[in-house]
Amino acid sequence: MKINWLMVLPLALTTAFFGIAGWQLANNSDDLTAGVDTTSLRSAQEGQPAPPLDLVELGDTPLLTRAALEVEDLVVVNFFASWCPPCRAEHPTLTALSEAGVPLYGVNYRDRDVQALGFLDELGNPYDLIGADPSATNGRDWGVVAMPETFFINSEGIVVLHFRGPVIRRSLDNQIRPALAELGYTLPEIGALADVETN
């Protein structure tokens, strides 16, 4: 009996595809268990000067400007929105970092003022400075693709780390702190977090 290779080829390709996918999942499982996001995208901003900021005031909160990014040894710029569930999840960690003395600046992304202010009124405002980016112009310049995204910027205005996803305790301890330590930066330790956070 002759084998029709055109009939066998789809089965062979499907088997190969699922075999490779299974191997990749098995290799990534240890990293995922440790809280490492193996699917994160590389950032074009890391190692580059932080892009300009042209934000509008959000209520009566102090306005974030580009000049504020070059004042401290390390500042944190967090893009967030009231409609973003992971932004709510990361809020306790950001609040704890702010309370520990980390300069924390917020960019409210594609949001309505009343909803953004309601979000901050409900959860508390951890940001030293804040501005709104209703048209996402700043987000595009900064390479933002999904909420939330956080940038760590040194006193020269250089983005030393760009983190995509919620800054919760696990990502802070397993990804952010080690990455910053390799670059010579440290963040203060934080205590227990509120129950809002999910991991």
Disulfide bonds with the S-S distance in Angstrom:
Cys84-Cys87 2.40
